[in-house]
Amino acid sequence: MARIRRKACVTLLALFLLVLILTVALKSLTLEESEFTRGNAPLLEPKGDTQGPNVRPERFGTSRAPRPDEVEKLTAPLSKFPPPNYHLHAFYYIWYGNPNFDSKYIHWDHPRLTHWDPKVAQRYSQDRHSPPDDIGANFYPALGAYSSRDPAVMEEHMQQLRTAAIGVIAVSWYPPSTKDDNGAPVDDIVPLLLDVAQRYYIKVAFHIEPYKGRDEVNMYTNIKYIIDKYGGHPAFYRFRTNTGKLLPLFYVYDSYLLNTDQWARLLRHTESGSVRDTPYDGVFLGLLVEEKHQREVLTAGFDGIYTYFATNGFTYGATQRNWDAVRAFCDDNGLLFVPSVGPGYVDTGVRPWNFQNTRNRINGKYYETSLSAALEAKPDLISVTSFNEWHEGTQIEMAVPKRGPTLYLDYLPNKPNIYLEITRKWAAIFGGERRRRRE
């Protein structure tokens, strides 16, 4: 009997060791296959100075490191989502408002813009929209005419982003006390956005808009402001360069509005007022519209190119057949290439005369074609235009059918989350392509 018990113990011990080995192996395989723990964005907050010399400890809202019990409580509900791909970014807008949070509707009441030709302009209404049933968009959001300040909306957005496996949002940003032509200041929303994003392990980059009076001097001031105020937050996005540095990444919209000499004073190492090799250095992406902008972006000292527009053929940069040539230019000159993809385009809700730039979604086929074209160009990152730019109909956020006096498009016969699911599928494909390129 003792011999039998010894054999049973040995057998049980062997089984236990086998299970332990398999568990460790599977866990390692899962981490290896995921973008979740790669690059600059580990699952848990890094220990020590692992994010480079530009990171300074800072008291910041609720950004303290969570206790182990808190981590378990936070991560358990996230297990239903795919790992976030930190090389897949989405442009994110926080300019929406409603009476519950902002005392009035903001952006949902967008005016119908006037055509530059008076003969064309007179054919179309120039009235503002009247929310909540009549909004300045061709689709209607599942969350209704929401406020970007609403914490519940932020939570829902982060869940949708995680459903799509998007790891980084590039938030449309204006300096404090400044705003776009139709909205209100948004910088005061950023602290809450960072806190909510951190709970979902989503990172936040900044998409700097062409605010009034933008030049190289106040750009330096505003970059300093962003890094000083937000750079210590664990949700603040940093990109690992090919030299191993972890630097903040900035998208600069309509960068061509400043000439190359102005940008060079900010972005070239040879200039005394440059951010280079200072605590305010970063990775700066310029917008490619015309073909000549490639050379201008290089001369100005930018680190890479992005294309933004979701309308294939609208600009040189947004024309997908040009992406191989743009990729070659970037490779030859040490620039990052970040093509922008979108599910379609329609902005006749705010530009009622702009039918020629509409791109039908074709039940998701347009989006999949764009994503495929981006992958073929072997990008460094992919940016999605957009998560929630409702005015231009580029959103992948969930939309629903809406009945009423205003006619809206919808995602039928597909479900409201169709574009999140498409993004999720291609995020996995993109992650696999990146791993194969590194091997």
Protein Blocks (a to p, Z undefined) as FASTA:
>chain_A
ZZmmmmmmmmmmmmmmmmmmmmmmmmmmmmmmpcklgcjldfbdcehjknojkbccddeh
jlbccdfklmmmmmmmmmmpccddfkbccdddfkbccfklnopaehjlpccdddfblklm
mmpccbdcddfklccbfbdcfklpadfklmklmmmmmmmmmmnopabdcdddddehiacf
klccfklmmmmmmmmmmmnopacdddddddehiafklmmmmmmmmmmmmmmpmklccddd
fkopacdddddehklmpcfklmmmmmpmkbmkbcghpakbccdddddfbfmlmmmmmmno
pabdcekiacghkammlpmklmmmmmmmmmmnopacdddddfbdcfklmmmmlmmlpccf
klolmmmmmmmmmmmnopabdcdddfklmknopafbdcdddedjbdcddfbfbdfklmmm
mmmmmmmmmmmmmmmmmZZ
